[in-house]
């Protein structure tokens, strides 16, 4: 199958990686040339998909379009051109419209009874303040007191911002896929955040009770049904004082967790969903079983220092490459080259179970320190 991935940033890296694992021929499109996914494809076109005279000819021979971006003008163009050319588009515009607004999705949570953080002013301090339309951790601010809140209000217009209680606890993620009224929850992963609330590590095994796992899966299925989801949705929760609370949803291909799920279970969610869109029918029933422990982690190496950081460090370093057996890691997505004194990498490390993967991860980091640090 020949697929066009539109967007070469971190979502594009995820899409290209999984498309390659599916054995698909990958055509990548982005209006910028030096994007992270530029070297992870079979063909690359630097063009703007809103310029349909340039974009439509690229679709000749394409079996599937995979959006990997969040630019609304570009997404609108993809919806129109997919309809015009008849090429399937792995995207649910209606679900995305709700999930791309934290205010709209929070309203949906309240309407259908999904537990979520308590909004201000019903909650006390500390609180979290974040833009409604920003993705992931972008723009998130933690405020510890009324004085800090007043100072921020004096600096910013918070009319369209989400203001809610700050919750402590372990964070978890779950993907749900949907097609023609059939929904499937995949595998719960654990998220570890850096100081700016950006995900620095995904752990493929989670320590959750069967009751909490069942609850999370039911939340996922309920949200997918409420959205009438045709595509993929990512749900992030936090386990706070014994209760799972939904922080946000995103009805688009996420980054990080699908690759972790792939290595943990062998299930390629993009392949399953893509084939459903091409064939026009849902997948056959399948089980989701953990087969391997997985650690998926971002590192930044600088001269004599190695640090673990959020995914943002991978975004602006130019084209990335996929390496096998990278200092003992099973795979790495990186801009590394021998002799380079500053570089970043996403390490993909597996083991028989989570503890084995973690032990191997520690050896990998030590090997990198021994062989690359000054």
C-alpha positions as CSV (number, residue, x, y, z in Angstrom):
1,X,0.0,0.0,0.0
2,X,1.2,3.5,-0.8
3,X,0.3,6.1,1.8
4,X,0.7,9.9,2.0
5,X,1.6,11.2,5.5
6,X,1.0,14.9,5.8
7,X,3.1,16.6,8.4
8,X,6.7,15.8,9.2
9,X,7.0,16.8,12.8
10,X,6.7,14.4,15.8
11,X,3.3,13.0,14.7
12,X,4.8,12.5,11.3
13,X,7.7,10.6,12.9
14,X,5.2,8.3,14.6
15,X,3.1,7.8,11.5
16,X,6.2,7.1,9.3
17,X,7.6,4.7,11.8
18,X,4.4,2.6,12.0
19,X,3.8,2.8,8.3
20,X,7.2,1.4,7.6
21,X,6.6,-1.4,10.1
22,X,3.4,-2.2,8.2
23,X,5.5,-2.5,5.0
24,X,3.8,0.4,3.3
25,X,5.4,2.7,0.9
26,X,5.6,6.1,2.6
27,X,5.2,9.5,0.8
28,X,5.8,12.3,3.3
29,X,4.5,15.9,2.6
30,X,5.4,19.0,4.6
31,X,5.8,22.6,3.6
32,X,9.1,22.7,5.4
33,X,12.0,20.6,4.2
34,X,14.1,20.1,7.4
35,X,11.4,18.3,9.5
36,X,12.1,15.4,11.8
37,X,10.4,12.8,9.6
38,X,12.0,13.9,6.3
39,X,14.5,10.9,6.2
40,X,12.0,8.3,7.5
41,X,10.1,8.0,4.2
42,X,10.5,6.6,0.7
43,X,9.6,10.0,-1.0
44,X,9.5,13.5,0.4
45,X,7.7,16.5,-1.1
46,X,8.1,19.9,0.3
47,X,4.8,21.6,-0.4
48,X,1.8,23.3,1.2
49,X,-1.3,21.0,1.0
50,X,-3.6,24.1,1.0
51,X,-2.2,24.9,-2.5
52,X,-4.4,22.2,-4.1
53,X,-2.9,22.7,-7.6
54,X,0.4,21.3,-6.2
55,X,-1.1,18.9,-3.7
56,X,-3.7,17.0,-5.8
57,X,-1.2,15.6,-8.3
58,X,0.7,14.0,-5.4
59,X,-2.3,11.9,-4.7
60,X,-2.1,9.9,-7.9
61,X,-1.4,6.3,-6.9
62,X,-1.9,7.0,-3.2
63,X,-4.2,4.6,-1.4
64,X,-4.5,6.4,2.0
65,X,-3.9,9.9,3.4
66,X,-2.7,10.1,7.0
67,X,-2.8,13.5,8.7
68,X,0.0,14.1,11.1
69,X,-0.4,17.8,11.9
70,X,-2.8,20.1,13.8
71,X,-3.0,23.1,11.4
72,X,-6.7,23.6,10.9
73,X,-6.4,25.2,7.4
74,X,-4.3,22.2,6.3
75,X,-6.7,19.7,7.8
76,X,-9.7,21.4,6.1
77,X,-7.8,21.2,2.8
78,X,-7.2,17.5,3.3
79,X,-10.9,16.8,4.0
80,X,-11.9,18.6,0.8
81,X,-9.3,17.1,-1.4
82,X,-9.8,13.6,0.0
83,X,-13.5,13.9,-0.8
84,X,-12.7,15.3,-4.3
85,X,-10.2,12.5,-5.2
86,X,-11.8,9.6,-3.4
87,X,-8.7,8.8,-1.4
88,X,-9.5,7.6,2.1
89,X,-8.5,10.0,4.9
90,X,-7.7,8.6,8.4
91,X,-9.3,11.5,10.2
92,X,-12.6,12.4,12.0
93,X,-13.1,16.1,11.6
94,X,-16.1,16.2,13.9
95,X,-14.4,14.4,16.7
96,X,-11.2,16.5,16.2
97,X,-13.2,19.7,16.5
98,X,-14.4,18.7,20.0
99,X,-11.1,17.3,21.2
100,X,-9.0,20.2,19.9
101,X,-10.8,22.5,22.3
102,X,-10.2,21.6,26.0
103,X,-13.3,23.7,26.9
104,X,-15.5,21.7,24.5
105,X,-14.1,18.4,25.6
106,X,-14.5,19.3,29.3
107,X,-18.1,20.2,28.6
108,X,-18.6,16.8,27.0
109,X,-17.0,15.1,30.0
110,X,-19.5,16.8,32.3
111,X,-22.4,16.0,30.0
112,X,-21.7,12.2,29.9
113,X,-20.5,11.9,33.5
114,X,-16.7,11.4,32.9
115,X,-14.7,12.2,36.0
116,X,-12.3,15.1,35.3
117,X,-10.4,17.7,37.3
118,X,-12.7,20.1,39.2
119,X,-12.9,23.5,37.5
120,X,-12.1,26.8,39.1
121,X,-13.5,28.4,41.2
122,X,-15.0,25.2,42.7
123,X,-11.5,24.0,43.5
124,X,-8.7,25.3,45.7
125,X,-5.0,25.9,45.0
126,X,-2.8,24.7,43.5
127,X,-4.5,25.1,40.0
128,X,-3.5,24.4,36.4
129,X,-4.1,27.0,33.8
130,X,-3.7,26.0,30.1
131,X,-4.8,27.3,26.7
132,X,-8.0,25.6,25.5
133,X,-6.7,25.0,21.9
134,X,-3.1,24.1,22.7
135,X,-1.8,20.6,22.2
136,X,-0.4,18.5,25.0
137,X,1.7,20.3,27.6
138,X,2.0,23.5,25.6
139,X,1.3,26.6,27.7
140,X,0.5,24.7,30.9
141,X,1.1,26.8,34.0
142,X,0.8,25.6,37.7
143,X,-0.2,28.3,40.1
144,X,0.2,27.8,43.9
145,X,-1.7,30.7,45.3
146,X,-4.3,33.5,44.7
147,X,-1.4,36.0,44.4
148,X,0.2,34.1,41.5
149,X,-3.3,33.8,39.9
150,X,-3.9,37.5,40.1
151,X,-0.5,38.3,38.6
152,X,-1.2,36.0,35.7
153,X,-4.7,37.5,35.2
154,X,-3.0,40.9,35.0
155,X,-0.6,39.6,32.3
156,X,-3.0,37.5,30.2
157,X,-6.6,37.4,29.0
158,X,-7.7,34.0,30.3
159,X,-11.2,34.1,28.8
160,X,-10.5,31.0,26.6
161,X,-8.2,29.2,29.0
162,X,-9.0,26.1,31.0
163,X,-8.6,26.7,34.8
164,X,-8.9,23.6,37.0
165,X,-7.5,21.8,40.0
166,X,-3.9,20.5,40.0
167,X,-3.9,16.8,40.5
168,X,-1.0,14.6,41.7
169,X,-0.6,11.0,40.7
170,X,0.5,8.6,38.0
171,X,-0.5,9.5,34.4
172,X,-1.8,6.9,31.9
173,X,-2.7,6.9,28.2
174,X,-5.0,4.8,26.2
175,X,-5.8,4.8,22.4
176,X,-9.2,3.9,21.0
177,X,-9.8,3.2,17.3
178,X,-13.2,3.4,15.7
179,X,-14.8,2.7,12.3
180,X,-18.4,2.4,11.3
181,X,-19.7,2.1,14.8
182,X,-17.1,-0.6,15.9
183,X,-14.7,0.5,18.6
184,X,-11.6,-1.1,20.1
185,X,-9.5,0.0,23.1
186,X,-5.8,-0.8,22.8
187,X,-3.2,-0.9,25.5
188,X,-2.8,1.3,28.6
189,X,0.6,2.9,28.9
190,X,2.2,4.9,31.8
191,X,3.5,8.4,31.1
192,X,6.3,10.0,32.9
193,X,6.5,13.8,32.7
194,X,9.4,16.4,32.9
195,X,9.2,19.6,34.9
196,X,7.2,21.3,32.2
197,X,4.6,18.5,32.0
198,X,6.0,17.2,28.7
199,X,6.1,13.4,28.4
200,X,9.7,12.2,28.7
201,X,9.1,8.5,29.0
202,X,6.4,5.9,28.1
203,X,6.4,2.6,30.0
204,X,4.6,-0.2,28.2
205,X,3.6,-2.0,31.4
206,X,1.3,-0.4,33.9
207,X,0.7,-1.2,37.5
208,X,-3.1,-0.7,37.7
209,X,-5.7,-2.8,39.4
210,X,-8.0,-4.8,37.2
211,X,-10.8,-2.5,38.4
212,X,-9.0,0.6,37.2
213,X,-8.0,-1.0,33.9
214,X,-11.6,-1.9,33.3
215,X,-12.8,1.5,34.3
216,X,-10.3,3.2,31.9
217,X,-11.3,1.0,29.0
218,X,-15.0,1.7,29.6
219,X,-14.2,5.5,29.7
220,X,-12.5,5.1,26.4
221,X,-15.3,3.2,24.8
222,X,-17.9,5.6,26.2
223,X,-16.0,8.6,24.8
224,X,-15.6,7.0,21.4
225,X,-19.3,6.2,21.2
226,X,-20.2,9.8,22.3
227,X,-18.0,11.1,19.5
228,X,-19.2,8.5,17.0
229,X,-15.5,8.1,16.4
230,X,-14.2,7.2,12.9
231,X,-10.4,7.3,13.4
232,X,-8.2,7.3,16.5
233,X,-8.4,9.0,19.8
234,X,-5.9,9.3,22.6
235,X,-7.1,9.7,26.2
236,X,-4.9,10.9,29.1
237,X,-5.8,10.2,32.7
238,X,-4.3,10.6,36.1
239,X,-4.9,8.3,39.1
240,X,-5.6,10.8,41.9
241,X,-6.5,9.5,45.3
242,X,-7.6,6.2,43.9
243,X,-9.8,7.7,41.2
244,X,-9.0,8.0,37.5
245,X,-9.7,11.4,36.1
246,X,-9.5,12.3,32.4
247,X,-7.2,15.2,31.7
248,X,-7.7,15.5,28.0
249,X,-8.5,13.7,24.7
250,X,-7.0,14.1,21.2
251,X,-8.9,12.7,18.2
252,X,-5.8,12.4,16.0
253,X,-2.8,10.1,15.8
254,X,-0.7,10.7,18.9
255,X,3.0,10.5,19.2
256,X,5.1,8.2,21.5
257,X,2.4,5.8,22.8
258,X,1.6,4.0,19.6
259,X,5.2,2.9,19.1
260,X,5.3,1.8,22.7
261,X,2.1,-0.2,22.2
262,X,3.5,-1.7,19.0
263,X,6.6,-3.0,20.8
264,X,4.7,-4.2,23.9
265,X,1.9,-6.1,22.1
266,X,2.9,-6.4,18.4
267,X,-0.2,-4.5,17.4
268,X,0.3,-1.7,14.9
269,X,-2.7,0.5,15.5
270,X,-2.1,2.6,12.4
271,X,-2.0,-0.5,10.2
272,X,-5.3,-1.8,11.6
273,X,-7.0,1.5,11.2
274,X,-5.6,2.3,7.8
275,X,-6.7,-1.0,6.4
276,X,-10.2,-0.5,7.7
277,X,-10.4,2.9,5.9
278,X,-9.0,1.4,2.7
279,X,-11.3,-1.7,2.7
280,X,-14.3,0.2,4.0
281,X,-15.0,-2.2,6.8
282,X,-13.9,-2.7,10.4
283,X,-11.2,-5.0,11.6
284,X,-11.8,-8.6,12.7
285,X,-11.9,-9.1,16.4
286,X,-8.5,-9.4,18.1
287,X,-7.0,-9.5,21.6
288,X,-4.6,-7.1,23.1
289,X,-1.9,-8.9,25.1
290,X,1.3,-7.7,26.5
291,X,4.2,-9.7,25.1
292,X,7.2,-7.6,26.1
293,X,8.2,-4.9,28.5
294,X,9.0,-1.6,26.8
295,X,10.7,1.7,27.8
296,X,10.4,4.5,25.3
297,X,12.5,7.5,26.4
298,X,14.0,10.8,25.2
299,X,17.6,11.7,25.9
300,X,19.6,14.9,25.2
301,X,23.4,14.5,25.1
302,X,25.6,17.6,25.5
303,X,29.4,17.3,25.8
304,X,29.8,15.8,29.3
305,X,26.1,15.6,30.2
306,X,23.1,13.3,29.5
307,X,19.6,14.3,30.6
308,X,16.2,12.8,30.2
309,X,13.8,15.4,28.7
310,X,10.3,15.7,27.3
311,X,9.5,15.0,23.7
312,X,9.9,18.7,22.8
313,X,13.7,18.1,22.5
314,X,13.1,16.0,19.4
315,X,11.1,18.7,17.5
316,X,13.7,21.2,16.2
317,X,16.9,19.3,15.6
318,X,16.3,18.6,11.9
319,X,15.8,15.2,10.2
320,X,16.0,12.1,12.4
321,X,17.1,8.6,11.5
322,X,16.2,5.2,12.7
323,X,19.0,3.1,14.1
324,X,19.0,-0.5,15.1
325,X,21.0,-1.8,18.1
326,X,21.8,1.7,19.3
327,X,24.3,1.4,22.2
328,X,22.3,-1.6,23.3
329,X,18.9,-0.2,22.7
330,X,16.7,-2.2,20.3
331,X,16.1,0.9,18.2
332,X,16.6,4.6,18.4
333,X,15.2,7.6,16.5
334,X,18.0,10.2,16.5
335,X,20.1,12.8,14.9
336,X,23.2,11.2,16.3
337,X,26.4,10.7,14.2
338,X,29.8,9.5,15.5
339,X,31.8,12.4,16.9
340,X,28.8,14.7,17.4
341,X,29.0,16.5,20.8
342,X,25.3,17.4,21.1
343,X,22.5,15.2,19.9
344,X,19.1,13.8,20.9
345,X,17.5,10.4,20.7
346,X,14.3,8.5,21.4
347,X,15.4,5.2,22.8
348,X,13.2,2.1,22.3
349,X,14.1,-0.6,24.7
350,X,12.4,-4.0,25.2
351,X,12.8,-6.9,27.6
352,X,11.0,-10.0,28.7
353,X,9.0,-7.9,31.2
354,X,9.1,-4.3,32.4
355,X,11.8,-4.8,35.0
356,X,14.0,-6.5,32.4
357,X,13.4,-3.5,30.0
358,X,14.3,-1.1,32.8
359,X,17.5,-2.9,33.7
360,X,18.5,-2.9,30.1
361,X,17.7,0.8,29.8
362,X,20.1,1.6,32.7
363,X,22.8,-0.4,30.9
364,X,22.1,1.5,27.6
365,X,22.4,4.9,29.3
366,X,25.7,3.9,30.9
367,X,27.0,2.7,27.6
368,X,26.1,6.0,26.0
369,X,27.9,7.9,28.8
370,X,31.0,5.7,28.5
371,X,31.3,6.0,24.7
372,X,30.1,9.5,23.8
373,X,30.5,11.9,26.7
374,X,33.7,13.9,27.0
